[in-house]
Amino acid sequence: MENNSVVKNGIGFGAVLAITISWSVHHSVLWAIIHGCFSWLYVIYYVFTR
Protein backbone atom coordinates (compact mmCIF):
# COMPACT_ATOMS: atom_id res chain seq x y z
CA MET A 1 0.00 0.00 0.00
CA GLU A 2 2.85 2.43 0.69
CA ASN A 3 4.16 2.13 -2.88
CA ASN A 4 0.81 3.25 -4.26
CA SER A 5 0.79 6.45 -2.18
CA VAL A 6 4.40 7.22 -3.11
CA VAL A 7 3.55 7.00 -6.80
CA LYS A 8 0.49 9.24 -6.38
CA ASN A 9 2.47 11.84 -4.43
CA GLY A 10 5.31 11.75 -6.94
CA ILE A 11 2.99 12.31 -9.87
CA GLY A 12 1.23 15.14 -8.06
CA PHE A 13 4.51 16.82 -7.12
CA GLY A 14 5.78 16.51 -10.70
CA ALA A 15 2.66 18.16 -12.07
CA VAL A 16 2.85 21.02 -9.57
CA LEU A 17 6.54 21.52 -10.32
CA ALA A 18 5.91 21.53 -14.08
CA ILE A 19 3.05 24.03 -13.74
CA THR A 20 5.16 26.31 -11.55
CA ILE A 21 8.11 26.27 -13.96
CA SER A 22 5.81 26.77 -16.94
CA TRP A 23 4.06 29.74 -15.34
CA SER A 24 7.35 31.40 -14.41
CA VAL A 25 8.64 31.04 -17.98
CA HIS A 26 5.54 31.58 -20.15
CA HIS A 27 2.95 33.35 -17.91
CA SER A 28 0.22 31.42 -19.73
CA VAL A 29 -2.52 29.29 -18.18
CA LEU A 30 -2.80 27.18 -21.35
CA TRP A 31 0.91 26.29 -21.35
CA ALA A 32 0.77 25.59 -17.61
CA ILE A 33 -2.07 23.10 -18.15
CA ILE A 34 -0.28 21.40 -21.05
CA HIS A 35 2.99 21.17 -19.15
CA GLY A 36 1.15 19.92 -16.06
CA CYS A 37 -0.21 17.04 -18.12
CA PHE A 38 3.30 16.09 -19.20
CA SER A 39 4.63 16.79 -15.67
CA TRP A 40 8.00 15.06 -15.20
CA LEU A 41 8.75 15.03 -18.93
CA TYR A 42 8.55 18.82 -19.00
CA VAL A 43 10.61 19.15 -15.80
CA ILE A 44 13.38 16.97 -17.25
CA TYR A 45 13.24 18.90 -20.55
CA TYR A 46 13.51 22.20 -18.66
CA VAL A 47 16.52 21.00 -16.65
CA PHE A 48 18.42 19.89 -19.76
CA THR A 49 17.64 23.01 -21.81
CA ARG A 50 18.47 25.62 -19.15
HELIX and SHEET records of a PDB file:
HELIX    1   1 GLU A    2  HIS A   26  1                                  25    
HELIX    2   2 VAL A   29  PHE A   38  1                                  10    
HELIX    3   3 TRP A   40  THR A   49  1                                  10    
END                                                                             
